[in-house]
């Protein structure tokens, strides 16, 4: 299965209250070197066969992101590739 990852973020000019709340809480945890935090969402779309970036872009544009306040990026994630924690 091929996986396309869609990352949706608020546009830079849009206020991010969640990100601001996290940034304001960091000093209480002893983290003082973070300038700002932005919160977004990650959506994984699995295709049977080859990844269809055009279809994924259409899905993201019409359903997953609000084009007025959000922007998105697409990337193909290789099988077995996962983010490290």
Secondary structure by P-SEA (a helix, b strand, c coil): cbbbbbbbbcccccccaaaaaaaaaccccccccccccccbbbbbbbbcccccaaaaaaaaaccccccccccbbbbbbcccccccc
